[in-house]
């Protein structure tokens, strides 16, 4: 057989096949022909439906869902607290200044006792008086005293609370640069002289309020006060005037022994 004979088509095809195989071995790390992976493309992922699709969504988005649920819960709690917070007809400051003051032991009874004398000013069918207790005595630590002083300053600045229960040391503190009449309403025409301190403070133990507040041994220096018109702080002048009128109405009821809500618990 001559070496110069021409390749038949079958021989050429076989040679091309062997060369192709050798090339594949080089490219694929000498993989045997039998190990060559036929190119069939990627297997199509089956489409999910119904519950399986929902579970897959939860799995891939669980952290976003958890963070969203937490944020929604926080917002819901805040909204519920705001919506459920009892609205008050009057706000009162109970301020202890005397180092020997026992007000802290009786302040919790002030709210219930004041509600006995407080009309339903907002007409919602319920009477509520909010009492904010502030301890400025030497019995508390410097840190607590500073916190209470800041609290008192904020309350006085807002001027929402026009009714005050305190002691005569408080009138000395507030009136150190002025007369008490410049700070509190004059009560000389509203009650007897024996009930008054400095013409502006009404002694708590000279009224039936002491019994309502379960403070039978209340000392002479604990008094009721109503803020004077010229010292309103930064609040609305109209709103402050309304709150002052409410405060004076409740104080006059206390002075007169006029229990307007005898059944209030």
Order of alpha helices (4+ residues) and beta strands (2+ residues): alpha-alpha-beta-alpha-beta-alpha-beta-alpha-beta-beta-alpha-beta-alpha
